[in-house]
Amino acid sequence: MGQRLRRRRSRAVLAVLTAGVLGVTGCDVVGGDSPAPSGTKAQKAKPSPKPTPVWDRSPASVAAVGDSITRGFDACTVLADCPEVSWATGTSPEVDSLAVRLLGSSRAASHAWNYAATGARMADLPGQMARAATRKPELVAVMAGANDACRESVAAMTPTAEFRSDFEDAMATLRRAVPKAQLFVASVPNLKRLWSEGRTNPLGKQVWKLGICPSMLQDADALDAAATERRETVQNRVEEYNAVLREVCAKDQRCRFDDGAVYEYRFGTEQLSHWDWFHPSKNGQARLAEIAYKTVTA
């Protein structure tokens, strides 16, 4: 009996020791106080670095291309450019331009450049873009297309396919020179709404007769079928242009379209030039700057 009891006790002690060893081994497997994993396991354990965002919401320089709107035409005096109130690069505190909002007023004075030209069409944009590219800007602000629809007649409007080709050419011109430059692209304004607002002012209609956007603004008070069809044709072309801007911009990861915000903005009499009741006033330029800034920093 004594020997059997001793053997049973020995087996029990052995079982306890074995369980203890296995228990310690198990803790090593799952971590516990064991050394950190190495090799492939260590690579899996490390968190992967966050990818660098492609879009920079704080560019250090701004160049602008486009037409009379970006030149501040008729915002200060009649039939004259006023680039200091440009929505894109102006320095006027009344407007608080995109460049000022992004760079600050002192830096905007030396790191913002305006290559837009009154009367410019999309065909002029590649040349403007080439000049802007010499500055190596981090952001290029684009607003063009209104003059492609604002022609002496409906027949003279830029065909949509040609408009697309010119815009793609402008984009390619910038990309070849400054591959990482960002673009903000504004939609073409709603020309029919500008006609609707401005036609209530007799002085504005007299200025329109000097040749401002004849395809939309001529015979401003005419509401017959022919005049209505003419204005609708112009409006449809503007919408086609905006579709092109959206589609081409979407193919470039460093391009942001305003998603039709300028087109949808309801310019009132306070936002229109009191010289021609068609181009943006200083207040209108400020509203355009707001739209651009929201898009760039979103």
LINBELQUI-V119656 format. One record per pair of residues at least 4 apart in sequence whose C-alpha atoms are under 7 Angstrom apart, sorted by the first residue. I is the first residue (numbers start at 1). J is the second residue. D is the distance in whole Angstrom. If there is no record, write none. Layout:
i=I j=J d=D
i=I j=J d=D
This chain:
i=1 j=5 d=6
i=2 j=6 d=6
i=3 j=7 d=6
i=4 j=8 d=6
i=5 j=9 d=6
i=6 j=10 d=6
i=7 j=11 d=6
i=8 j=12 d=6
i=9 j=13 d=6
i=10 j=14 d=6
i=11 j=15 d=6
i=12 j=16 d=6
i=13 j=17 d=6
i=14 j=18 d=6
i=15 j=19 d=6
i=16 j=20 d=6
i=17 j=21 d=6
i=18 j=22 d=6
i=19 j=23 d=6
i=20 j=24 d=6
i=21 j=25 d=6
i=22 j=26 d=6
i=23 j=27 d=6
i=24 j=28 d=6
i=25 j=29 d=6
i=26 j=30 d=7
i=27 j=31 d=6
i=27 j=32 d=5
i=28 j=32 d=6
i=28 j=34 d=5
i=37 j=41 d=6
i=37 j=42 d=5
i=38 j=42 d=5
i=39 j=43 d=7
i=40 j=44 d=6
i=41 j=45 d=6
i=42 j=46 d=6
i=54 j=254 d=7
i=55 j=254 d=6
i=57 j=296 d=6
i=57 j=297 d=5
i=58 j=102 d=6
i=59 j=138 d=6
i=59 j=139 d=6
i=60 j=103 d=6
i=60 j=138 d=6
i=61 j=111 d=5
i=61 j=112 d=6
i=61 j=137 d=5
i=61 j=138 d=5
i=61 j=139 d=6
i=62 j=99 d=6
i=62 j=111 d=6
i=62 j=112 d=5
i=62 j=113 d=7
i=62 j=137 d=6
i=62 j=138 d=6
i=62 j=139 d=5
i=62 j=140 d=6
i=63 j=112 d=6
i=63 j=113 d=5
i=63 j=114 d=6
i=63 j=132 d=6
i=63 j=137 d=6
i=63 j=139 d=6
i=63 j=140 d=5
i=63 j=141 d=6
i=64 j=88 d=6
i=64 j=89 d=7
i=64 j=113 d=6
i=64 j=114 d=5
i=64 j=115 d=6
i=64 j=116 d=6
i=64 j=140 d=6
i=64 j=141 d=5
i=64 j=142 d=6
i=65 j=114 d=6
i=65 j=115 d=5
i=65 j=116 d=4
i=65 j=125 d=7
i=65 j=128 d=6
i=65 j=129 d=7
i=65 j=141 d=6
i=65 j=142 d=5
i=65 j=143 d=7
i=66 j=70 d=6
i=66 j=116 d=4
i=66 j=117 d=6
i=66 j=120 d=7
i=66 j=125 d=7
i=66 j=142 d=6
i=66 j=143 d=5
i=66 j=144 d=5
i=67 j=71 d=7
i=67 j=116 d=5
i=67 j=117 d=5
i=67 j=118 d=5
i=67 j=119 d=6
i=67 j=120 d=5
i=67 j=121 d=7
i=67 j=143 d=7
i=67 j=144 d=6
i=68 j=72 d=6
i=68 j=73 d=5
i=68 j=117 d=6
i=68 j=118 d=4
i=68 j=119 d=6
i=69 j=73 d=6
i=69 j=279 d=7
i=69 j=280 d=7
i=70 j=86 d=5
i=70 j=87 d=6
i=70 j=88 d=7
i=70 j=116 d=6
i=71 j=81 d=6
i=71 j=82 d=6
i=71 j=83 d=5
i=71 j=86 d=6
i=71 j=116 d=6
i=71 j=117 d=7
i=71 j=118 d=7
i=72 j=81 d=5
i=72 j=82 d=5
i=72 j=83 d=5
i=72 j=85 d=6
i=72 j=86 d=5
i=73 j=79 d=7
i=73 j=80 d=5
i=73 j=81 d=4
i=73 j=82 d=6
i=73 j=279 d=7
i=74 j=78 d=5
i=74 j=79 d=5
i=74 j=80 d=5
i=74 j=81 d=6
i=74 j=273 d=6
i=74 j=275 d=6
i=74 j=276 d=7
i=74 j=279 d=7
i=75 j=82 d=6
i=75 j=273 d=6
i=75 j=280 d=6
i=75 j=281 d=5
i=75 j=282 d=6
i=76 j=82 d=6
i=78 j=275 d=5
i=83 j=90 d=6
i=84 j=90 d=4
i=84 j=91 d=5
i=84 j=92 d=6
i=85 j=90 d=5
i=85 j=91 d=7
i=85 j=92 d=5
i=85 j=95 d=6
i=85 j=282 d=6
i=85 j=285 d=7
i=86 j=90 d=4
i=86 j=97 d=7
i=86 j=285 d=6
i=87 j=95 d=7
i=87 j=97 d=5
i=87 j=98 d=6
i=87 j=285 d=5
i=87 j=286 d=6
i=87 j=288 d=6
i=87 j=289 d=5
i=88 j=97 d=5
i=88 j=98 d=5
i=88 j=99 d=6
i=88 j=141 d=7
i=88 j=289 d=6
i=89 j=97 d=6
i=89 j=98 d=6
i=89 j=99 d=5
i=89 j=112 d=6
i=89 j=113 d=7
i=89 j=114 d=6
i=90 j=97 d=6
i=91 j=97 d=7
i=91 j=100 d=7
i=91 j=105 d=7
i=91 j=109 d=7
i=92 j=96 d=6
i=94 j=282 d=7
i=95 j=282 d=6
i=95 j=283 d=7
i=95 j=285 d=6
i=95 j=286 d=4
i=96 j=100 d=6
i=96 j=101 d=6
i=96 j=286 d=6
i=97 j=101 d=6
i=97 j=286 d=7
i=97 j=289 d=5
i=98 j=102 d=6
i=98 j=289 d=5
i=98 j=292 d=7
i=98 j=293 d=6
i=99 j=103 d=6
i=99 j=108 d=6
i=99 j=112 d=6
i=100 j=104 d=5
i=100 j=105 d=5
i=100 j=108 d=5
i=103 j=107 d=6
i=103 j=108 d=6
i=104 j=108 d=6
i=105 j=109 d=6
i=107 j=111 d=6
i=108 j=112 d=5
i=115 j=128 d=6
i=115 j=132 d=7
i=116 j=128 d=7
i=119 j=147 d=6
i=120 j=124 d=6
i=120 j=147 d=7
i=121 j=144 d=7
i=121 j=145 d=6
i=121 j=147 d=5
i=121 j=148 d=5
i=122 j=144 d=6
i=122 j=145 d=6
i=122 j=148 d=7
i=122 j=163 d=6
i=122 j=166 d=6
i=122 j=167 d=6
i=123 j=166 d=5
i=124 j=128 d=6
i=125 j=129 d=6
i=125 j=170 d=6
i=126 j=130 d=6
i=126 j=169 d=6
i=126 j=170 d=4
i=126 j=173 d=6
i=127 j=131 d=6
i=128 j=132 d=6
i=129 j=133 d=6
i=129 j=170 d=6
i=129 j=173 d=7
i=129 j=174 d=6
i=130 j=134 d=7
i=130 j=173 d=6
i=130 j=174 d=7
i=133 j=137 d=7
i=133 j=174 d=6
i=133 j=177 d=6
i=133 j=178 d=6
i=136 j=178 d=6
i=137 j=181 d=6
i=138 j=181 d=5
i=138 j=182 d=6
i=139 j=181 d=6
i=139 j=182 d=5
i=139 j=183 d=6
i=140 j=182 d=6
i=140 j=183 d=5
i=140 j=184 d=6
i=141 j=183 d=6
i=141 j=184 d=5
i=141 j=185 d=6
i=142 j=184 d=6
i=142 j=185 d=5
i=142 j=186 d=6
i=143 j=185 d=6
i=143 j=186 d=5
i=143 j=187 d=7
i=144 j=188 d=7
i=145 j=149 d=7
i=145 j=188 d=6
i=146 j=150 d=6
i=146 j=188 d=6
i=147 j=151 d=7
i=148 j=157 d=6
i=148 j=158 d=5
i=149 j=157 d=5
i=149 j=158 d=7
i=149 j=234 d=6
i=149 j=237 d=7
i=149 j=238 d=7
i=150 j=213 d=4
i=150 j=214 d=6
i=150 j=215 d=6
i=150 j=216 d=7
i=151 j=156 d=6
i=151 j=157 d=6
i=151 j=213 d=6
i=151 j=214 d=6
i=151 j=215 d=5
i=152 j=156 d=7
i=152 j=214 d=5
i=152 j=215 d=6
i=153 j=157 d=7
i=153 j=214 d=7
i=153 j=215 d=5
i=154 j=215 d=6
i=154 j=230 d=7
i=154 j=234 d=7
i=158 j=162 d=7
i=158 j=163 d=6
i=159 j=163 d=6
i=160 j=164 d=6
i=160 j=240 d=7
i=160 j=241 d=6
i=161 j=165 d=6
i=162 j=166 d=6
i=163 j=167 d=6
i=164 j=168 d=6
i=164 j=244 d=6
i=165 j=169 d=6
i=166 j=170 d=6
i=167 j=171 d=6
i=168 j=172 d=6
i=168 j=248 d=7
i=169 j=173 d=6
i=170 j=174 d=6
i=171 j=175 d=6
i=172 j=176 d=6
i=173 j=177 d=7
i=174 j=178 d=6
i=175 j=179 d=4
i=182 j=254 d=5
i=182 j=255 d=6
i=183 j=254 d=6
i=183 j=255 d=5
i=183 j=256 d=6
i=184 j=255 d=6
i=184 j=256 d=5
i=184 j=257 d=6
i=184 j=296 d=7
i=185 j=256 d=6
i=185 j=257 d=5
i=185 j=258 d=6
i=186 j=257 d=6
i=186 j=258 d=5
i=186 j=262 d=6
i=187 j=242 d=6
i=187 j=258 d=6
i=187 j=260 d=5
i=187 j=261 d=7
i=187 j=262 d=6
i=187 j=263 d=6
i=188 j=238 d=7
i=188 j=242 d=6
i=188 j=262 d=7
i=188 j=263 d=6
i=189 j=262 d=6
i=189 j=263 d=4
i=190 j=194 d=7
i=190 j=263 d=5
i=190 j=264 d=7
i=191 j=195 d=6
i=191 j=235 d=7
i=192 j=196 d=6
i=192 j=231 d=7
i=192 j=235 d=6
i=193 j=197 d=6
i=194 j=198 d=6
i=194 j=278 d=6
i=195 j=199 d=6
i=195 j=217 d=6
i=197 j=268 d=7
i=197 j=269 d=7
i=198 j=204 d=6
i=198 j=277 d=5
i=198 j=278 d=6
i=199 j=205 d=6
i=199 j=220 d=6
i=201 j=205 d=6
i=202 j=206 d=6
i=203 j=207 d=6
i=204 j=208 d=6
i=204 j=275 d=7
i=204 j=276 d=5
i=204 j=277 d=5
i=205 j=209 d=7
i=207 j=276 d=6
i=208 j=212 d=5
i=208 j=217 d=7
i=208 j=276 d=7
i=209 j=218 d=7
i=213 j=217 d=6
i=214 j=218 d=5
i=215 j=234 d=7
i=216 j=231 d=5
i=216 j=234 d=7
i=222 j=227 d=6
i=223 j=227 d=6
i=223 j=228 d=6
i=224 j=228 d=6
i=225 j=229 d=6
i=226 j=230 d=6
i=227 j=231 d=6
i=228 j=232 d=6
i=229 j=233 d=6
i=230 j=234 d=6
i=231 j=235 d=6
i=232 j=236 d=6
i=233 j=237 d=6
i=234 j=238 d=6
i=235 j=239 d=6
i=236 j=240 d=6
i=237 j=241 d=6
i=238 j=242 d=6
i=239 j=243 d=6
i=240 j=244 d=6
i=241 j=245 d=6
i=242 j=246 d=6
i=243 j=247 d=6
i=244 j=248 d=6
i=245 j=249 d=6
i=246 j=250 d=6
i=246 j=257 d=6
i=247 j=251 d=7
i=249 j=255 d=5
i=249 j=256 d=7
i=249 j=257 d=6
i=250 j=255 d=7
i=258 j=295 d=6
i=260 j=264 d=6
i=261 j=265 d=6
i=261 j=291 d=7
i=267 j=271 d=5
i=267 j=272 d=7
i=268 j=272 d=7
i=270 j=283 d=7
i=271 j=280 d=6
i=271 j=281 d=5
i=271 j=283 d=5
i=271 j=284 d=4
i=272 j=277 d=5
i=272 j=278 d=6
i=272 j=279 d=6
i=272 j=280 d=4
i=272 j=281 d=5
i=272 j=284 d=6
i=273 j=277 d=5
i=273 j=278 d=6
i=273 j=279 d=5
i=273 j=280 d=5
i=273 j=281 d=4
i=280 j=284 d=5
i=280 j=285 d=6
i=281 j=285 d=6
i=282 j=286 d=6
i=283 j=287 d=6
i=284 j=288 d=6
i=285 j=289 d=6
i=286 j=290 d=6
i=287 j=291 d=6
i=288 j=292 d=6
i=289 j=293 d=6
i=290 j=294 d=6
i=291 j=295 d=6
i=292 j=296 d=6
i=293 j=297 d=6
i=294 j=298 d=6
